[in-house]
């Protein structure tokens, strides 16, 4: 299973693509969510704003759980500054 966590706009975009999503605004809340749900999801997409704030913790989780993917994606707000192809990101990570 896959999920995206992050700001409301980015989560809504991923939901339009058929993903499960959870709006999370704080890095602490995101880290808690990831740790509690790591067994539930194979791939967790995390907006870059949150991922930057918890980079060290995410790296530790990645090392301990090599079969789980924690993928950083630009938030929609960041994407407005440059073009971001979210569908391409998803295809690269999940295949297809």
VEXZA-138548 format. One record per residue (C-alpha): x, y, z. Coordinates in steps of 0.02 Angstrom, whole numbers, plus 50000, padded with zeros to 5 digits. Last residue first. Example, Ala and Ser with C-alpha at 12.3 -4.5 7.8 and 13.67 -1.06 7.14 Angstrom:
% VEXZA-138548
506844994750357 506154977550390 
END
This chain:
% VEXZA-138548
502125006449260 503375006249402 503045011549581 504445024149606 504725029749428 502865029549391 502475040149545 503795053049498 503135053549319 501365056349381 501995070549492 502735080049346 503415095649429 503635112249339 504535125449439 504035138849564 502265131949572 502995115149619 503505122049789 501675125449828 501195108349761 502405100349882 503965092749807 504105074049833 505205064349955 505035045549947 505105034150098 505185016650025 505095001450138 506064985550103 507684992850174 506904995750346 508294999650471 509285010250348 507735019250286 507155022950463 508865030450504 508815041050347 507075047150392 507665052150566 509115062250494 508005070650364 506665076050487 506515094550441 506955091550259 505605078150244 504255090150303 504615103150170 504985089450044 503245082050049 503255063950102 502765049149993 502645033150095 502885016750003 502664999250075 501315004850198 500534996150348 502124990650439 502785008450438 501175015050512 501675020050689 503425025750642 502795035550492 501395043950589 502575049150731 503815056250606 502425065850517 501745073050680 503495079050727 503755086650554 502165096950572 500825099850440 500085082750410 498665079650290 498485061050263 498305052950093 497765037050007 498185037649826 497015037149677 497775050749567 496505063249634 497085058149808 498845063149756 498245080749715 497265082049879 498825076849978 499825090349890 498535103649930 498285098650112 500135098450158 501045082350190 500825063650189 500615052650037 500105034550053 500525018049971 500005000050000 
END
